[in-house]
Amino acid sequence: MTTDVKAIYTQSLRNTHAAEHQGLVQMQAQVKGLDGYPAYQALLERHIGTTQTQLERLEHALAAAGAGGGGLREAVTTAAGTVGAAVHGVMPDATLKDLYAGYAFQFEQIAAYRSLAVIAAAAGHGADAGWIEQSVAEEQAAAREVEELIEPVTRQFLQHQGG
């Protein structure tokens, strides 16, 4: 059973890494088009840095667990992130759609990290709890920041549309 739980832990690390990488690609694409939304742009720039740190933590945990990178998964999620950003980018309300998607993504990551903490403990990697909980706290803070921007960004969007 321990081997299965360790395999599940490794897979969960890879999945979380792939999702964070996808989010990073999307944020990097989005931040370039937010000149008229300085608070939103600043939030994404901060969270890009946070995400890069989270990716480093996940890579360290993968190495400590004796797992290699998930090259194919990363390539697929990178493509998905690029396509998602491109699809939203051509819509007239892309800024709002990206904001909504980013808000939802924060909660998906909170759930993924909380689940990862349980799996890590069961797999004998309880020492990883500290960095996992740090990632949960960072995602929760980002979700609060995005939530606080929903109304102001919507107002700015309406102003940019002449409304």
Buried (B, 14 or more C-beta within 10 A) or exposed (E): EEEEBBEEBBBBBBBBBBBBBBBBBBBBBBBEBBEEBEBBBBBBEEBBEBBEEBBEBBBEBBEEBEBEEBEEBBEEBBEBBBEBBEEBBEEEEBBBBBBBBBBEBBEEBBEBBBBBBEBBBBBEBEEBBEBBEBBBEBBBBBBEBBEEBBEEBBEBBEEEEEE
